[in-house]
Amino acid sequence: MNSHAEIPTRNIEFLEAWRAMRELLRNKEDTSQVFRIMRALDGNQPRRNFERFAGTPLGAAVIAEKRSLFDRLSDSAWLASLPAESLGRTYLDFCTRENISAQGLADASENNEPPTWGPNAQLYGQRMRDMHDLWHVTTGYGRDGLGELALLAFSYAQTKLRGFGFIVLMAIAKIKREHPNVPVIACVREAYRLGKAAKWMAAADWEYLLTRPLDEVRAALQIGRPERYLSVAAESQARDAELRAKLAQQAKAAA
């Protein structure tokens, strides 16, 4: 397989990344900006990650079978049929509670998917995209601002993608400025350490793991418990809920 044909060389675009970062800091729910930042900053690291993935037995099988994780994650009836303690059922409950879906994540990336990637690399890229909320569930990081930031630090340790690192550094400064008492640096350091210690999750057999108990999945992937984040998660989630309510009131008033 010619990985250079699958993922051509790409220059780093700092200005594009900065513009997208400003939009993301204004609205952390605008997931499309994350994809803009990643494309602007990641250079040739995605190719290296793709080569590593394609060289694993799981990666080779996914490519040969044209396997789609999206199809599994979009099958709500199948997920609902799984045992309550399974990863798949927990994922479905998480998506229902957060009002998100695999389709929503795909829609957010639609205009930011690299058009020059070959078909095998696109299959890999889509699989990595679809894993995001599975990583939320398996790591224990919520979708509050601090949880998202910690998951990005975890993801940076796993993937070495500069875009994740850039977002983490910029968001640390914002949170420290707005909420000086939040232990954001400690949470980020812990998340990075946990990401380094875990198995490489890009090559995990998620289709199989969805059927297994969540505790078993965490043990198999060697994912540690995020103690620092969990100690302040309730406060962080409450702040996010208050902010969302405030934004909703502003939008209603503007209408």
C-alpha positions in Angstrom: 0.0 0.0 0.0 1.4 3.4 -1.0 0.7 5.6 2.1 2.0 8.7 0.3 -0.7 8.2 -2.3 -3.3 7.6 0.4 -2.3 10.8 2.4 -0.3 13.3 0.4 2.2 15.7 2.1 0.5 18.6 3.7 1.9 22.0 4.9 1.1 23.4 8.3 -1.3 26.4 8.2 -1.0 28.4 11.4 -3.3 31.3 10.3 -6.1 28.9 9.5 -5.6 27.1 12.8 -5.8 30.4 14.7 -9.0 31.5 12.9 -10.7 28.2 13.7 -9.4 28.3 17.3 -11.1 31.7 17.9 -14.4 30.3 16.7 -14.0 27.2 18.9 -13.2 29.4 22.0 -16.4 31.3 21.3 -18.5 28.1 21.1 -17.0 24.8 22.3 -20.1 23.0 20.8 -18.9 23.9 17.3 -17.2 20.6 16.6 -16.5 21.6 13.0 -13.7 23.9 14.2 -11.8 21.0 15.8 -11.6 19.4 12.3 -10.4 22.7 10.8 -7.6 22.9 13.4 -6.6 19.3 12.9 -6.3 19.7 9.2 -4.3 22.9 9.5 -1.7 21.7 12.0 -1.3 18.0 11.8 1.1 17.9 8.8 2.3 14.4 8.1 1.4 12.8 11.4 -1.9 11.5 10.1 0.0 9.5 7.5 2.3 8.0 10.1 -0.7 7.1 12.2 -2.4 5.5 9.2 0.7 3.5 8.3 0.7 2.2 11.9 -3.0 1.4 11.8 -2.7 -0.4 8.4 0.2 -2.5 9.8 -1.9 -4.0 12.6 -4.0 -7.1 12.1 -7.2 -5.1 13.0 -6.3 -2.3 10.6 -5.6 -4.7 7.8 -9.0 -6.5 8.5 -10.9 -3.2 8.6 -9.3 -2.1 5.3 -9.9 -5.5 3.6 -13.5 -5.7 4.7 -14.2 -2.0 4.3 -15.6 -2.2 7.8 -17.7 0.8 9.0 -17.8 1.6 12.7 -20.3 4.3 11.9 -22.8 1.6 10.9 -22.6 -0.1 14.2 -22.8 3.1 16.2 -25.8 4.3 14.2 -27.8 1.1 14.9 -29.7 2.2 18.0 -31.9 -1.0 18.0 -28.8 -3.2 18.1 -27.1 -1.1 20.8 -30.3 -1.2 22.9 -30.4 -5.0 22.7 -27.0 -5.2 24.4 -26.6 -5.9 28.2 -27.0 -2.8 30.4 -23.3 -3.0 31.6 -21.9 -3.3 28.0 -19.9 -0.6 26.3 -22.5 -0.4 23.5 -25.4 0.1 25.8 -23.5 2.6 27.9 -22.6 4.5 24.7 -26.2 4.6 23.6 -27.3 5.9 27.0 -24.5 8.5 26.9 -25.6 9.7 23.4 -29.2 9.9 24.5 -28.4 11.8 27.6 -26.2 14.3 25.8 -28.5 14.5 22.7 -25.7 13.6 20.3 -25.2 10.9 17.7 -22.7 9.3 15.4 -24.5 11.1 12.5 -24.1 14.4 14.2 -20.3 13.9 14.5 -20.2 12.9 10.8 -22.2 16.0 9.8 -19.8 18.2 11.7 -16.8 16.8 9.8 -18.5 16.8 6.4 -17.0 20.0 5.1 -13.6 19.3 6.8 -12.8 15.8 5.6 -9.5 15.8 3.6 -10.6 15.5 -0.1 -7.1 14.3 -1.2 -7.0 11.2 1.0 -7.3 7.9 -0.7 -10.1 5.5 0.0 -8.3 3.4 2.6 -7.1 6.5 4.5 -10.6 8.0 4.4 -11.9 4.8 5.9 -9.3 5.1 8.7 -10.1 8.8 9.2 -13.8 8.2 9.5 -13.2 5.4 12.0 -11.0 7.7 14.1 -13.8 10.3 13.9 -16.5 7.8 15.0 -14.4 6.7 18.0 -14.5 10.1 19.7 -17.6 9.5 21.8 -16.6 5.9 22.5 -13.4 7.4 24.0 -15.6 9.7 26.2 -17.4 6.6 27.6 -14.3 4.4 28.0 -12.1 7.1 29.6 -14.9 8.5 31.9 -14.4 12.1 30.6 -17.7 14.0 30.2 -18.7 16.5 27.6 -18.3 19.5 29.9 -15.5 21.9 29.0 -13.0 20.3 31.4 -13.9 16.8 30.3 -13.5 17.6 26.6 -10.2 19.3 27.3 -8.9 16.3 29.3 -10.0 13.9 26.5 -8.1 16.0 24.0 -5.0 15.7 26.2 -5.6 11.9 26.3 -6.0 11.9 22.5 -2.8 13.9 22.0 -0.9 11.3 24.0 -2.4 8.6 21.8 -2.1 10.2 18.4 0.7 12.9 18.6 -1.5 15.1 16.5 -0.5 18.8 16.9 -4.0 20.0 16.6 -5.0 18.3 19.8 -2.0 19.8 21.6 -2.8 23.3 20.3 -6.4 23.2 21.4 -5.3 22.0 24.8 -2.8 24.8 25.4 -5.2 27.5 24.2 -8.1 26.1 26.3 -5.9 25.8 29.4 -5.2 29.5 29.3 -8.9 30.3 28.8 -10.1 28.2 31.7 -7.4 29.4 34.0 -8.4 33.0 33.2 -12.1 32.5 33.7 -12.1 29.9 36.5 -8.7 30.2 38.4 -9.7 27.7 41.0 -10.3 24.8 38.6 -7.4 22.4 38.7 -7.2 22.4 34.9 -3.4 21.7 34.6 -3.6 18.8 37.0 -6.5 17.3 35.1 -4.7 17.7 31.7 -1.5 16.2 33.0 -3.4 13.2 34.4 -5.2 12.8 31.1 -2.0 12.9 29.1 -0.4 10.3 31.5 -3.4 8.0 31.2 -3.3 8.3 27.4 0.3 7.4 27.3 -0.3 4.4 29.6 -3.3 3.0 27.7 -3.1 0.7 24.7 -3.3 2.3 21.3 -7.0 2.7 21.0 -7.0 3.4 17.2 -6.3 -0.3 16.6 -8.9 -1.6 19.1 -11.6 -3.9 17.8 -14.5 -1.6 18.8 -17.2 -3.7 17.0 -16.3 -6.5 19.4 -15.7 -4.3 22.4 -19.2 -2.8 22.1 -20.6 -6.1 23.2 -18.4 -6.5 26.3 -18.9 -5.1 29.8 -17.5 -1.6 30.1 -15.2 -2.5 33.0 -13.7 -5.3 31.0 -13.1 -2.9 28.1 -11.3 -0.5 30.3 -9.1 -3.3 31.7 -8.3 -4.6 28.2 -7.3 -1.2 27.0 -5.4 -0.4 30.2 -7.4 2.8 30.8 -6.8 4.2 34.3 -9.4 6.1 36.3 -9.2 9.9 35.9 -9.3 10.7 39.6 -8.4 14.4 39.3 -11.1 15.1 36.8 -13.8 13.0 38.6 -13.1 15.0 41.8 -14.4 18.2 40.1 -16.5 16.8 37.3 -19.9 17.6 39.0 -18.9 21.3 39.4 -17.6 21.5 35.8 -20.8 19.9 34.5 -22.9 22.3 36.5 -21.0 25.3 35.1 -21.6 24.0 31.6 -25.3 23.6 32.2 -25.6 27.1 33.6 -23.7 28.5 30.5 -25.9 26.5 28.1 -29.1 27.8 29.8 -27.7 31.4 29.6 -26.9 31.0 25.9 -30.4 29.6 25.2 -32.0 32.6 27.0 -29.9 35.0 24.9 -30.8 33.2 21.7 -34.5 33.3 22.6 -34.4 37.0 23.4 -32.6 37.7 20.2 -35.3 35.8 18.2 
